[in-house]
Amino acid sequence: MELTWIEISKEALSSNVKTFRGLVGKNVKLAVAVKANAYGHGLVQTSEVLLKAGTDFLCINALYEAETLRMAGIKAPLLIIGYTPLSDLKKAVELKCDLTVYNLETIRELGKIGKPVNLHLKIETGNHRQGVKPDELPKVLAEFKKHKNLKMAGLSTHFANLEDRINHKYALYQLRQFKKAYRILEENGHAPHYRHSANTAAAILLPEAHFNFVRVGIGAYGLWPSEKTLLAAEHAGINIKLTPALTWKTVVAQVKDVDKGALIGYGCTYEMPKNGRIAVLPIGYYDGYVRLLSSKGHVLIHGKRAPVIGRVCMNMVMVDITHIPNVKLEDEVVLIGKQGKKRVSAEEMAENSQTINYEVTTRINEMISRHLVD
Ligand SMILES: *Cc1c(COP(=O)(O)O)cnc(C)c1O
């Protein structure tokens, strides 16, 4: 028996994919980002469900993910959105990956390889992460033209702060820069078929950013990019429902009566205020249940919330179950997700550990099994 495991709802994933298909329409390619182990949901199983539900492209960060997906028999189009080292380009081409490019060196090296490959040129529009600055475009295009095997399949950019603002001024500025870059390409005789800029927040809030290809991540897993995005959508009258797909579970490893005044865990940071009962859970910060949740997090047992008391250990956590009768050894515990009528959301865990829902699900240890459930 596993000490901890994750259940991924096929129905939730499929319904989210359909929601985004509805938002962007059938003429726009729907790419889903499955980087970071499909945002912690399990790369291969999740990808299979997403594709079956109508996803057109999978976006991955790095070559090893392409190797894993191809080994699993997945033939869908893959777009590497992260950096591919020059020495890995040959392998990426062999695995039929589309590549995001923004360096002259990458274009030269791909030219040398000589095999057909689809490139998505990334434009710097204000995020100051990856991307070619518009004034560098002529040089990049000149290099590109030298190599007949290279196809300019797409032009892309990425928004800097759509999820942190109600006001989209900066995103609209980025879009203008992006359109300018597209014009430069057209004038130089390149008109990439795909243009893409939209992440989840833009897919929901900015139809003008859809073009003919969107790259949805967090929303496909049923999570909102931020509270602000949710509020902005409601404000704009966009009524969509996203269903969280992930439930993280463990079991009770010990039940113990403790006296008033007992000190719980390392550092003796928590003192029992009265006689009570605790449960020891066999998960800890190694699993991705981070130490910031010490005396802050909550778990669900018998459909009730049980607070984490004392410090989260490497492989153990203690929770107060004084108010929950009849808890027994190996009773099921929900760390993220629903049990009965109660839920511990990724957002709640994010707030209790000073981060965002993205980090909560992606930091769950990859060694933990992910099981698809109906
Ligand atoms: C991760 C990522 C996305 C998806 O972002 P979400 O906010 O999760 O929708 C889209 N585009 C790029 C380039 C990314 O790195």
The ligand as an SDF file (V2000), in Angstrom:
LIG
                    3D

 15 15  0  0  0  0  0  0  0  0999 V2000
    3.5040   27.8500  -18.5850 C   0  0  0  0  0  0  0  0  0  0  0  0
    3.2570   28.6410  -19.7690 C   0  0  0  0  0  0  0  0  0  0  0  0
    1.9510   28.8460  -20.2420 C   0  0  0  0  0  0  0  0  0  0  0  0
    0.7200   28.4430  -19.4630 C   0  0  0  0  0  0  0  0  0  0  0  0
    0.4770   29.4120  -18.4680 O   0  0  0  0  0  0  0  0  0  0  0  0
   -0.8050   29.3020  -17.5130 P   0  0  0  0  0  0  0  0  0  0  0  0
   -0.8010   30.5690  -16.7620 O   0  0  0  0  0  0  0  0  0  0  0  0
   -0.5640   28.1110  -16.6470 O   0  0  0  0  0  0  0  0  0  0  0  0
   -1.9700   29.1330  -18.3860 O   0  0  0  0  0  0  0  0  0  0  0  0
    1.8050   29.4770  -21.4570 C   0  0  0  0  0  0  0  0  0  0  0  0
    2.8800   29.9130  -22.1610 N   0  0  0  0  0  0  0  0  0  0  0  0
    4.1410   29.7710  -21.7090 C   0  0  0  0  0  0  0  0  0  0  0  0
    5.2680   30.2760  -22.5160 C   0  0  0  0  0  0  0  0  0  0  0  0
    4.3800   29.1440  -20.4930 C   0  0  0  0  0  0  0  0  0  0  0  0
    5.6260   29.0220  -20.0570 O   0  0  0  0  0  0  0  0  0  0  0  0
  1  2  1  0
  2  3  1  0
  2 14  2  0
  3  4  1  0
  3 10  2  0
  4  5  1  0
  5  6  1  0
  6  7  2  0
  6  8  1  0
  6  9  1  0
 10 11  1  0
 11 12  2  0
 12 13  1  0
 12 14  1  0
 14 15  1  0
M  END
$$$$
